[in-house]
Amino acid sequence: MKGKYDRLRTRYLKYLILFVVSVVIFIAANIQSQQCGYQICYARYTLDNGYSFKNFQVCGRKDRLLEKKVNERLNSCFHILSDKWFGTDSIRLADLIIHCQTERYLSVEYVWDYYPAADNGIYWHLCVTVDMQNGEVVYLDDLIDVNEEFAMKV
């Protein structure tokens, strides 16, 4: 009888620990999104050629107009993918990466596997950084002085 009671107690203890860990993770994720004033959501984006994939979107901003502008800018780079070769027969979305999520910037990366060259490890990377204060895309020369001296260092 005591063995059965111990197994039940152990099972309930495991469930309780799992519940507490889940609550802590949920709270930590919400604290981060509250600190920067927005959350990351996912949507589907469909190219002109019919290829569809999951993409990043911002949600939960108090300023809905700025949120809409940010989301438009996050999608603004996808036009370069609208080509016949970029589709379900040759491409698979491999990874969605958030490099930076702060009050000031959101920087994301999309990584696609290119099937015909999969043995060679060829991937297509697409990155975009958006200024979360004004909704504009941030380019490298917005952050640093890109000149001949910089080019020589790189």
C-alpha positions, 0 to 999 in steps of 0.5 A, spaced: 500 500 500 505 504 501 509 503 494 502 505 491 502 511 495 509 513 494 508 512 486 502 517 486 505 522 490 511 522 486 507 522 479 503 529 482 510 532 484 512 531 477 506 534 474 506 540 480 514 541 478 512 541 470 506 546 471 511 551 476 516 551 470 511 552 465 508 558 469 515 561 470 517 560 462 510 563 460 512 569 465 519 570 463 517 570 456 511 576 457 516 580 461 521 580 456 515 582 451 512 587 456 519 590 457 520 592 449 513 594 448 511 588 443 511 581 442 513 577 436 507 573 432 507 569 426 503 569 420 503 566 413 506 570 407 505 568 400 509 570 394 507 572 387 509 565 385 504 562 390 510 560 395 508 561 402 512 561 408 511 563 416 514 570 417 515 574 423 510 580 425 509 584 431 503 584 435 501 588 442 503 595 440 499 600 443 501 604 437 497 600 432 499 605 426 506 604 428 505 596 429 502 596 422 508 600 419 513 595 422 510 589 419 510 592 412 517 593 413 518 586 416 515 584 409 518 589 405 524 585 403 520 579 400 519 582 393 526 579 392 524 572 393 519 572 387 522 568 382 520 562 379 526 558 382 524 560 389 518 555 390 516 549 394 520 545 389 527 548 390 526 551 397 524 549 404 524 554 410 529 552 415 529 557 420 527 563 423 531 567 428 531 573 432 537 576 433 535 583 437 528 584 440 529 591 444 525 597 444 529 600 439 530 595 434 528 588 431 532 584 427 530 578 424 533 572 419 530 567 415 534 561 412 532 557 407 535 550 404 536 550 397 534 543 395 538 542 388 544 544 392 542 541 398 549 536 398 553 543 397 550 546 403 547 552 400 542 556 404 539 563 402 539 568 408 535 574 408 535 579 414 531 585 416 532 590 422 527 595 423 527 601 428 521 600 432 521 607 434 519 610 427 518 603 423 523 604 418 528 599 415 535 600 418 541 599 413 548 598 415 550 605 413 545 607 418 549 604 424 556 605 422 560 609 417 561 605 411 567 608 407 573 605 404 577 605 411 571 600 413 572 596 407 579 595 408 578 593 415 573 588 413 
